[in-house]
Amino acid sequence: MNTATPPIKFGVCGLGRIGAQHCQFFSEDRERYQPVAFCDVDADRARETAAKYHGRPYVDFAEFLADPDMELAIIATRSLDHARHAEQALAAGKIVLLEKPIGVTEKDYDILQRLDREYAGKLYCGQNHRFEPAFQNALAIIREGVLGRVYSIKLTKHHIFMRRSDWQSRLDCGGGQLSVWGPHLLDQALQLLDGSPVRDVWSCLRRVLAAGDADDHARILLKAESGAVAEIEISNSVALPSPYCVIYGERGALMYGQDQKEIRLRHLAPGFQWGEATASTGTPPAAEVWHEGADKLPWIEETRPVTPDVNMWDYVEIELARHLFDAIRKGIPFPVKNPDALEVVRLTEIVKKQNAQFNWVE
């Protein structure tokens, strides 16, 4: 990297779990970033974080935005405040990295569409799990063509009986799995559908174990114009977790587990082509083979380690910071395009309407 390129002076508002992650990883990337400001409604947390990373503490959001040194504002406040806080930060002249869910209401969706138009190149959406190594490896395998045309995608985020009692289990705080893991898996599904617009949405949400009133089990089905279907399940209430990802193509399949350490592949040999065949109206013979057996096909079976072999949780933050710097300082397009992130919000609103039994915040 060109050492003459100045680091981006940044601040973080909202110093909870994900805010603390942003503070750590952006601050550790000293060549690219310089921490200057930290804001939280908890004054002690703001002071402690500012002391740790050598920045200035703030409790008032307006004062935080008025910090003269801060170029980039990372918004990691509670979900219902994201769109409004992004609007205020952009109006204050800051570049904004907006934590997911970038919006949780129809009003948020309208605000974000307008901000994207009015502040071109200033608003970035923090869908950091786009950078999961296993997901990126799966995309690369699909592009190799060994699976043929993909027609079915299954993405599953399962937790074994995790009973949440924090604000993320309350709808009046913007909680629920539709807002917690929903944006990540919806974003990945849209990428695996390869840009084909979603034509139909089916969904079913439940509250099984959560202490609050929010959903903790979500099942969503997306059908794209291409005919491919993406099935998403997110749950805090399963005893036997399923694989994280299963992808079916016309020439093979891949899958990887919740640990995301290796990818299993089974696909037809590259030179194999199906011969001509016709379907008969007659009765199949009793003593003869009446179908082409899979055991006769030229299968290639592989187990590929996910690369790079890293801590996924750390890696997605490191990659988010790297790509954001390249976009701001070098003009390299940010991998998470705003229309993609906005499509996640649009689909989320459709799912909410289909599950009116929940007391969604308007």
C-alpha positions as CSV (number, residue, x, y, z in Angstrom):
1,M,0.0,0.0,0.0
2,N,1.1,3.5,-0.7
3,T,2.3,4.9,2.7
4,A,1.6,8.4,1.4
5,T,-2.1,7.7,1.4
6,P,-3.5,9.3,4.7
7,P,-5.4,7.0,7.1
8,I,-9.1,7.6,7.4
9,K,-10.0,9.3,10.7
10,F,-13.1,7.5,12.0
11,G,-15.5,7.4,14.9
12,V,-18.0,4.8,16.1
13,C,-21.4,5.5,17.5
14,G,-23.0,2.7,19.4
15,L,-20.4,0.7,21.5
16,G,-22.3,-2.5,22.0
17,R,-21.3,-5.9,20.7
18,I,-20.8,-5.1,17.0
19,G,-19.7,-1.5,17.7
20,A,-16.9,-2.9,19.9
21,Q,-15.8,-5.2,17.1
22,H,-15.7,-2.2,14.7
23,C,-13.6,-0.2,17.2
24,Q,-11.1,-3.1,17.6
25,F,-10.5,-4.1,14.0
26,F,-10.6,-0.6,12.5
27,S,-8.2,0.7,15.2
28,E,-5.8,-2.3,14.7
29,D,-5.6,-1.4,11.0
30,R,-3.2,1.5,11.7
31,E,-2.0,2.0,8.2
32,R,-5.6,2.6,7.0
33,Y,-7.5,4.0,9.9
34,Q,-7.0,6.4,12.8
35,P,-9.6,6.4,15.7
36,V,-10.7,9.9,16.8
37,A,-14.2,9.7,18.4
38,F,-16.5,7.3,20.3
39,C,-20.1,7.8,21.2
40,D,-22.5,5.9,23.4
41,V,-25.5,6.7,25.6
42,D,-23.5,5.0,28.4
43,A,-21.0,7.7,29.4
44,D,-18.7,5.2,31.2
45,R,-18.6,3.0,28.1
46,A,-17.8,6.0,25.9
47,R,-15.0,7.1,28.2
48,E,-13.5,3.7,28.6
49,T,-13.5,3.0,24.8
50,A,-12.1,6.4,24.0
51,A,-9.3,5.9,26.6
52,K,-8.5,2.4,25.1
53,Y,-8.3,3.6,21.5
54,H,-7.0,7.2,22.2
55,G,-10.0,9.1,20.9
56,R,-12.5,11.5,22.3
57,P,-15.6,10.3,24.1
58,Y,-19.2,11.6,23.4
59,V,-22.6,10.9,24.8
60,D,-24.5,13.4,22.6
61,F,-24.8,12.3,19.0
62,A,-24.9,15.8,17.6
63,E,-21.6,16.6,19.4
64,F,-20.1,13.4,18.0
65,L,-21.0,14.4,14.5
66,A,-19.5,17.8,15.0
67,D,-16.1,16.4,15.8
68,P,-13.9,18.3,13.3
69,D,-11.4,15.5,12.7
70,M,-13.8,12.6,12.0
71,E,-14.1,11.8,8.3
72,L,-15.9,8.4,8.6
73,A,-18.8,7.8,11.0
74,I,-19.5,4.1,11.7
75,I,-23.2,3.8,12.8
76,A,-23.7,0.8,15.1
77,T,-26.6,2.1,17.2
78,R,-29.8,0.1,17.8
79,S,-31.5,-1.1,14.7
80,L,-34.5,1.3,14.8
81,D,-32.1,4.3,14.8
82,H,-29.8,3.2,11.9
83,A,-31.5,5.0,9.0
84,R,-32.1,8.2,11.0
85,H,-28.6,8.3,12.3
86,A,-27.2,7.7,8.9
87,E,-29.2,10.7,7.6
88,Q,-27.9,13.0,10.3
89,A,-24.3,11.9,9.8
90,L,-24.4,12.4,6.0
91,A,-26.0,15.8,6.5
92,A,-23.1,16.7,8.8
93,G,-20.7,16.0,6.0
94,K,-19.4,12.6,7.1
95,I,-18.9,9.4,5.1
96,V,-21.1,6.7,6.7
97,L,-20.6,3.0,7.2
98,L,-24.1,1.8,8.3
99,E,-24.4,-1.4,10.3
100,K,-27.0,-3.9,9.3
101,P,-30.0,-4.0,9.4
102,I,-29.6,-0.8,7.5
103,G,-33.4,-0.3,7.9
104,V,-36.2,-2.0,9.7
105,T,-39.3,-0.1,8.6
106,E,-40.9,1.1,5.3
107,K,-40.0,4.6,6.3
108,D,-36.4,3.6,6.8
109,Y,-36.4,2.1,3.3
110,D,-37.7,5.3,1.8
111,I,-35.1,7.4,3.7
112,L,-32.2,5.1,2.6
113,Q,-33.3,5.2,-1.1
114,R,-33.2,9.0,-0.9
115,L,-29.8,9.1,0.9
116,D,-28.3,6.8,-1.7
117,R,-29.4,9.2,-4.4
118,E,-28.4,12.4,-2.6
119,Y,-25.1,11.3,-1.1
120,A,-23.6,9.3,-3.9
121,G,-20.3,7.6,-2.8
122,K,-20.8,8.6,0.8
123,L,-23.1,5.8,2.2
124,Y,-21.7,2.3,2.7
125,C,-23.6,-0.7,4.0
126,G,-21.9,-3.0,6.5
127,Q,-22.9,-6.4,5.2
128,N,-19.7,-7.9,6.5
129,H,-20.7,-11.6,6.2
130,R,-20.5,-11.1,2.4
131,F,-16.8,-11.7,3.1
132,E,-17.1,-15.1,4.8
133,P,-14.4,-17.3,3.3
134,A,-16.7,-20.3,2.8
135,F,-19.3,-18.2,1.1
136,Q,-16.6,-16.7,-1.2
137,N,-15.2,-20.2,-1.9
138,A,-18.7,-21.4,-2.8
139,L,-19.2,-18.5,-5.2
140,A,-15.9,-19.3,-6.9
141,I,-16.9,-23.0,-7.3
142,I,-20.2,-22.0,-8.9
143,R,-18.3,-19.8,-11.3
144,E,-16.0,-22.7,-12.2
145,G,-19.1,-24.3,-13.8
146,V,-18.6,-27.7,-12.3
147,L,-22.1,-27.6,-10.7
148,G,-23.8,-26.6,-14.0
149,R,-26.8,-24.2,-13.7
150,V,-27.7,-23.7,-10.1
151,Y,-31.4,-24.3,-9.3
152,S,-31.7,-24.7,-5.6
153,I,-29.9,-22.9,-2.7
154,K,-30.3,-23.6,1.0
155,L,-28.8,-21.4,3.6
156,T,-29.3,-22.2,7.3
157,K,-28.1,-20.5,10.4
158,H,-28.9,-22.7,13.4
159,H,-28.3,-22.1,17.1
160,I,-28.9,-25.0,19.6
161,F,-31.6,-23.8,21.9
162,M,-30.3,-20.2,22.4
163,R,-32.8,-18.4,24.5
164,R,-32.2,-14.6,24.1
165,S,-33.4,-12.1,26.7
166,D,-31.5,-9.0,25.5
167,W,-33.0,-6.1,23.5
168,Q,-32.5,-8.2,20.3
169,S,-35.5,-10.3,21.5
170,R,-37.8,-7.3,21.6
171,L,-39.6,-5.9,18.5
172,D,-39.9,-2.4,20.0
173,C,-36.1,-2.3,19.9
174,G,-35.9,-3.6,16.4
175,G,-34.9,-7.2,17.5
176,G,-35.7,-10.6,16.1
177,Q,-33.8,-13.0,13.8
178,L,-35.3,-11.3,10.7
179,S,-33.1,-8.3,11.7
180,V,-30.2,-10.1,13.3
181,W,-29.2,-12.8,10.9
182,G,-31.8,-12.2,8.2
183,P,-29.9,-9.4,6.4
184,H,-26.8,-11.6,6.2
185,L,-28.5,-14.7,4.7
186,L,-30.7,-12.7,2.5
187,D,-27.7,-10.9,1.1
188,Q,-25.8,-14.2,0.5
189,A,-28.9,-15.7,-1.1
190,L,-29.2,-12.7,-3.5
191,Q,-25.6,-13.1,-4.5
192,L,-26.0,-16.9,-5.1
193,L,-29.1,-16.1,-7.3
194,D,-26.6,-14.2,-9.4
195,G,-28.5,-11.0,-9.9
196,S,-31.7,-12.6,-11.0
197,P,-34.6,-10.5,-9.6
198,V,-36.7,-12.1,-6.9
199,R,-40.2,-12.7,-8.2
200,D,-41.9,-14.5,-5.3
201,V,-41.5,-14.5,-1.6
202,W,-42.9,-17.0,1.0
203,S,-42.2,-16.9,4.7
204,C,-43.1,-18.1,8.1
205,L,-41.8,-16.6,11.3
206,R,-42.2,-18.0,14.9
207,R,-41.3,-17.1,18.4
208,V,-40.2,-20.4,20.1
209,L,-37.8,-19.6,22.9
210,A,-37.2,-15.9,23.0
211,A,-37.9,-14.1,26.2
212,G,-39.2,-11.1,24.3
213,D,-41.9,-10.9,21.6
214,A,-39.6,-11.1,18.6
215,D,-39.2,-13.9,16.1
216,D,-36.4,-16.5,16.9
217,H,-37.2,-18.9,14.0
218,A,-37.5,-17.7,10.4
219,R,-38.1,-19.6,7.2
220,I,-38.0,-17.7,3.9
221,L,-38.3,-18.9,0.4
222,L,-37.2,-16.7,-2.6
223,K,-38.0,-17.6,-6.2
224,A,-36.0,-15.7,-8.8
225,E,-37.0,-14.9,-12.4
226,S,-34.4,-17.4,-13.5
227,G,-36.4,-20.1,-11.8
228,A,-33.8,-20.8,-9.1
229,V,-35.1,-21.0,-5.5
230,A,-33.2,-19.9,-2.4
231,E,-34.4,-21.3,0.9
232,I,-33.3,-19.6,4.2
233,E,-33.8,-20.9,7.7
234,I,-32.6,-19.0,10.8
235,S,-33.3,-20.4,14.2
236,N,-32.4,-20.2,17.9
237,S,-34.4,-23.3,18.7
238,V,-33.0,-26.4,17.0
239,A,-31.5,-29.4,18.7
240,L,-29.9,-30.9,15.5
241,P,-28.3,-28.2,13.3
242,S,-28.4,-28.6,9.5
243,P,-25.5,-27.8,7.2
244,Y,-25.0,-24.0,6.7
245,C,-25.1,-24.2,2.9
246,V,-26.3,-26.7,0.3
247,I,-26.3,-25.8,-3.4
248,Y,-27.8,-28.0,-6.1
249,G,-26.9,-27.6,-9.8
250,E,-27.8,-29.5,-12.9
251,R,-24.3,-31.3,-12.8
252,G,-23.6,-31.6,-9.1
253,A,-23.9,-30.2,-5.6
254,L,-21.8,-28.6,-2.8
255,M,-22.3,-28.3,0.9
256,Y,-20.6,-27.0,4.0
257,G,-21.4,-27.1,7.7
258,Q,-22.1,-24.6,10.4
259,D,-18.3,-24.5,11.3
260,Q,-17.5,-23.5,7.7
261,K,-14.2,-25.3,7.6
262,E,-14.6,-27.5,4.5
263,I,-16.7,-27.8,1.4
264,R,-17.9,-31.2,0.1
265,L,-18.4,-31.5,-3.6
266,R,-20.0,-34.1,-5.9
267,H,-20.2,-33.4,-9.5
268,L,-20.2,-35.1,-12.9
269,A,-17.0,-35.4,-14.8
270,P,-16.5,-32.3,-17.1
271,G,-16.6,-34.4,-20.3
272,F,-19.8,-36.2,-19.5
273,Q,-23.0,-35.4,-21.5
274,W,-26.4,-37.0,-21.2
275,G,-27.3,-39.0,-24.2
276,E,-30.6,-38.8,-26.1
277,A,-33.6,-40.2,-24.2
278,T,-37.3,-40.5,-24.6
279,A,-40.0,-41.2,-22.1
280,S,-42.2,-44.1,-22.7
281,T,-46.0,-44.4,-21.9
282,G,-45.7,-48.1,-21.4
283,T,-45.4,-50.1,-18.2
284,P,-41.8,-50.5,-17.0
285,P,-40.5,-54.0,-17.4
286,A,-40.4,-55.9,-14.1
287,A,-37.0,-57.4,-14.5
288,E,-35.0,-54.7,-16.3
289,V,-33.5,-51.4,-15.2
290,W,-36.0,-48.7,-16.0
291,H,-33.9,-45.7,-15.1
292,E,-30.3,-44.5,-15.5
293,G,-28.6,-45.5,-12.3
294,A,-26.5,-42.9,-10.4
295,D,-24.0,-45.6,-9.7
296,K,-23.0,-45.7,-13.4
297,L,-22.3,-42.0,-13.7
298,P,-18.8,-40.6,-13.7
299,W,-18.8,-38.8,-10.4
300,I,-16.0,-36.6,-9.1
301,E,-16.1,-36.3,-5.3
302,E,-14.0,-33.7,-3.5
303,T,-13.5,-32.2,-0.1
304,R,-11.9,-28.8,-0.3
305,P,-10.6,-26.9,2.8
306,V,-12.1,-23.5,3.1
307,T,-9.4,-20.9,2.3
308,P,-8.0,-18.8,3.8
309,D,-8.0,-20.9,7.0
310,V,-8.8,-18.1,9.5
311,N,-11.2,-17.1,12.3
312,M,-14.3,-16.2,10.2
313,W,-15.6,-13.7,12.7
314,D,-12.3,-11.7,12.7
315,Y,-11.8,-12.1,9.0
316,V,-15.2,-10.5,8.0
317,E,-14.3,-7.4,10.0
318,I,-10.8,-7.2,8.5
319,E,-12.1,-7.5,5.0
320,L,-14.8,-5.0,5.6
321,A,-12.2,-2.4,6.8
322,R,-9.9,-3.2,3.8
323,H,-12.6,-2.9,1.2
324,L,-14.0,0.3,2.7
325,F,-10.6,1.9,2.6
326,D,-10.0,0.9,-1.0
327,A,-13.4,2.4,-1.9
328,I,-12.9,5.7,-0.1
329,R,-9.2,6.3,-0.8
330,K,-8.7,4.5,-4.1
331,G,-12.0,4.6,-5.8
332,I,-12.3,0.8,-6.0
333,P,-16.0,-0.2,-6.1
334,F,-17.2,-1.4,-2.7
335,P,-18.3,-5.1,-3.0
336,V,-21.6,-4.5,-1.2
337,K,-23.6,-2.3,-3.6
338,N,-26.2,-0.1,-2.1
339,P,-29.0,-1.4,-4.4
340,D,-28.2,-5.0,-3.1
341,A,-28.5,-3.8,0.5
342,L,-31.7,-1.9,-0.2
343,E,-33.1,-5.1,-1.8
344,V,-32.6,-6.9,1.5
345,V,-34.6,-4.2,3.2
346,R,-37.4,-4.5,0.6
347,L,-37.6,-8.3,1.0
348,T,-37.6,-8.0,4.8
349,E,-40.6,-5.7,4.6
350,I,-42.4,-8.2,2.4
351,V,-41.7,-10.9,5.0
352,K,-43.0,-8.7,7.8
353,K,-46.3,-8.1,6.0
354,Q,-46.6,-11.9,5.5
355,N,-46.2,-12.4,9.3
356,A,-48.7,-9.8,10.6
357,Q,-49.1,-11.8,13.9
358,F,-46.0,-10.0,15.1
359,N,-46.3,-6.4,16.5
360,W,-43.8,-4.8,14.0
361,V,-42.8,-1.3,14.6
362,E,-44.1,0.9,11.8
